[in-house]
């Protein structure tokens, strides 16, 4: 049954994005918010809003009971979780269904399977998708885990079985440091996700991070091609592109087909992302995880395919079958997204909440700015620092880079420090221009260029 009223269980730029997609479909919206977010843009744009708790996320955006009650009291018949917070929480999906509302995303069983990285790895292997050598599921005893790590061969990555966003991850380069790092990863995972389970994977040195966007309706699935997200800091993505220029067409076909095979194997419904490490030296890719939600970087896929992924999620949740066949989804040109965070890249990426005193958005053909800002908006200190994403599209990667440079010059966010100067510096780097990067490249660059970054950043500012 088509959705009649949509509750948005998130905040910030993704809440704005979901609100606009729903209204484009003629669906009224309800925006939940914490006490700290009474004046956020998503509240102003939604048809209705409900305050669900104090600023602390655990008492508001992570409070399942308050969100369910907000849905009931406003007559919402569906809930979109966005990304982060409860987006990949199986218990939340179950609670939404139990309350008689539709969860915009896969069902709880799929979230539970693919949200647990160890179970997801096993599912990938069953679907014939290559995985990084590692443990067969969650490892318990740290001593036994250390023996397994030695058998796999150092360096190994210790990863939280639940959650994401770079938390609960450590890299052990020797058996001596393994016990301490494994204990740290487990403790961090327990605090962040309520689950201290860990598993082990072989580290693929200097790998790229490549991911495939999929759409499924519970029966059929298609892919919407790949994105490259190799420019990261502390495993947090900062710059994303579509397509990846590191992959040839034959490899691209194998990569995307493997993602569809995995999605079909779990009866996937909605938008999801299958993530891989890509090894340039062997032209090999390895499954690492699946995100059962919309991704922050989904706009680059939208720019090259012309699809509205959020609208497709909403349609599918409302009972529609896939509206596109695989042959209908074509790529056009090249897109790049950079994340503008309220952080000072010239001062150790220190968070910089505060009041936005002025804002100017880039414009023109092939430019998109997804954000949560307006003049005099107060950026609260309680949540993720992402303010918005600047996305550009061009006929070629070189054209997109040129358009990005122009768009960064036109974009102005005053009152708070942002990561914008970092991207202006990166655009001058020859490795960036040639896409000769890997997942550790940015941190290596920051370490080598810290003094130059500070000097040039002062000039740009």
HELIX and SHEET records of a PDB file:
HELIX    1   1 UNK A   12  UNK A   24  1                                  13    
HELIX    2   2 UNK A   35  UNK A   37  5                                   3    
HELIX    3   3 UNK A   41  UNK A   45  1                                   5    
HELIX    4   4 UNK A   57  UNK A   59  5                                   3    
HELIX    5   5 UNK A   64  UNK A   74  1                                  11    
HELIX    6   6 UNK A   90  UNK A   98  1                                   9    
HELIX    7   7 UNK A  108  UNK A  115  1                                   8    
HELIX    8   8 UNK A  117  UNK A  126  1                                  10    
HELIX    9   9 UNK A  142  UNK A  152  1                                  11    
HELIX   10  10 UNK A  175  UNK A  193  1                                  19    
HELIX   11  11 UNK A  249  UNK A  265  1                                  17    
HELIX   12  12 UNK A  298  UNK A  305  1                                   8    
HELIX   13  13 UNK A  309  UNK A  317  1                                   9    
HELIX   14  14 UNK A  326  UNK A  328  5                                   3    
HELIX   15  15 UNK A  397  UNK A  410  1                                  14    
HELIX   16  16 UNK A  420  UNK A  426  1                                   7    
HELIX   17  17 UNK A  430  UNK A  434  1                                   5    
HELIX   18  18 UNK A  441  UNK A  460  1                                  20    
SHEET    1   A 5 UNK A  48  UNK A  53  0                                        
SHEET    2   A 5 UNK A  28  UNK A  34  1                                        
SHEET    3   A 5 UNK A   5  UNK A   8  1                                        
SHEET    4   A 5 UNK A  78  UNK A  80  1                                        
SHEET    5   A 5 UNK A 102  UNK A 103  1                                        
SHEET    1   B 3 UNK A 169  UNK A 172  0                                        
SHEET    2   B 3 UNK A 156  UNK A 160 -1                                        
SHEET    3   B 3 UNK A 198  UNK A 202 -1                                        
SHEET    1   C 8 UNK A 284  UNK A 291  0                                        
SHEET    2   C 8 UNK A 269  UNK A 279 -1                                        
SHEET    3   C 8 UNK A 208  UNK A 217 -1                                        
SHEET    4   C 8 UNK A 221  UNK A 233 -1                                        
SHEET    5   C 8 UNK A 236  UNK A 242 -1                                        
SHEET    6   C 8 UNK A 334  UNK A 341 -1                                        
SHEET    7   C 8 UNK A 386  UNK A 394 -1                                        
SHEET    8   C 8 UNK A 367  UNK A 371 -1                                        
SHEET    1   D 2 UNK A 343  UNK A 344  0                                        
SHEET    2   D 2 UNK A 350  UNK A 351 -1                                        
SHEET    1   E 2 UNK A 354  UNK A 355  0                                        
SHEET    2   E 2 UNK A 378  UNK A 379 -1                                        
SHEET    1   F 2 UNK A 358  UNK A 360  0                                        
SHEET    2   F 2 UNK A 412  UNK A 414 -1                                        
END                                                                             
